[in-house]
Amino acid sequence: MHEYFHTKFGFCLWDAAALAVLAVMVVVLVVHVIRHKKRERDFEDELSEKMAEQSQTGGKS
C-alpha cells in the first residue's frame, strides 16, 4: 500500500499527515488573528470612552 501510494501520488503518508497538521496550524493562526483584532478594537473603544469621560470631568481621577 505504501509503495503504491508513494509511486501513484508522488508523496508518502507522512507527507499527508504533515500537510494536515499544517492546515490545522493555518486555521488556528487565522482564528487567533481575528480574535486578537476584535480584542484590540474592544480595548481601543474602552480607552476612548475613558478618555472622553476624563476630558469631561476635567482630567481628575
C-alpha positions as CSV (number, residue, x, y, z in Angstrom):
1,M,0.0,0.0,0.0
2,H,2.7,2.5,1.0
3,E,4.7,2.0,-2.3
4,Y,1.5,2.2,-4.4
5,F,0.5,5.4,-2.7
6,H,4.1,6.8,-3.0
7,T,4.5,6.0,-6.7
8,K,0.9,6.9,-7.7
9,F,0.7,10.3,-5.9
10,G,4.4,11.2,-5.5
11,F,4.4,11.6,-1.7
12,C,4.2,9.3,1.3
13,L,1.6,9.1,4.0
14,W,3.8,11.1,6.4
15,D,3.7,14.0,4.0
16,A,-0.1,13.8,4.1
17,A,-0.1,13.9,7.9
18,A,2.3,16.8,7.9
19,L,0.0,18.6,5.4
20,A,-3.0,18.1,7.7
21,V,-1.0,19.5,10.7
22,L,0.0,22.5,8.6
23,A,-3.7,23.1,7.6
24,V,-4.7,23.0,11.3
25,M,-1.9,25.4,12.2
26,V,-3.0,27.8,9.5
27,V,-6.7,27.7,10.7
28,V,-5.6,28.3,14.3
29,L,-3.4,31.2,13.2
30,V,-6.3,32.8,11.3
31,V,-8.7,32.4,14.2
32,H,-6.1,33.9,16.6
33,V,-5.5,36.9,14.4
34,I,-9.3,37.6,14.0
35,R,-9.9,37.3,17.8
36,H,-6.9,39.5,18.5
37,K,-8.1,42.2,16.2
38,K,-11.5,42.1,18.0
39,R,-9.9,42.3,21.4
40,E,-7.8,45.2,20.2
41,R,-10.9,47.1,18.9
42,D,-12.7,46.5,22.2
43,F,-9.7,47.8,24.2
44,E,-9.5,50.9,21.9
45,D,-13.2,51.6,22.4
46,E,-12.9,51.2,26.1
47,L,-9.9,53.6,26.2
48,S,-11.6,56.2,24.1
49,E,-14.6,56.1,26.4
50,K,-12.4,56.5,29.4
51,M,-10.5,59.4,27.7
52,A,-13.8,61.1,26.8
53,E,-15.1,60.7,30.4
54,Q,-11.8,62.1,31.8
55,S,-11.9,65.1,29.5
56,Q,-15.5,65.9,30.6
57,T,-14.6,65.7,34.3
58,G,-11.6,68.0,33.8
59,G,-8.9,65.3,34.0
60,K,-9.5,64.4,37.6
61,S,-9.4,60.7,38.5
